[in-house]
Amino acid sequence: MARKMIDCAKVPNDINCTLTIAGTEDEVLDAATAHAVAKHGHADTPELREMIRSGLEDVAPAVA
């Protein structure tokens, strides 16, 4: 299963957020949306979710 990530530090924001979230696409989308609402004051809208989805990047699996 491909892992995805999103990095707040790559998106201009007023609080200098540096949170990075990784997991499955659905996990990251849900967590990033909750974060955007709770910490950045956004509303949970289809437009926000699409903006987040478009910013997802592939991430290589961790190697132990």
Number of C-alpha atoms within 10 A of each C-alpha: 7 10 17 22 21 24 16 17 13 12 12 9 11 7 9 10 15 12 12 13 18 19 18 15 19 12 15 21 25 15 15 24 22 15 16 18 15 12 11 14 9 13 14 14 11 9 10 17 17 11 13 17 19 10 16 18 14 14 13 10 11 5 4 3
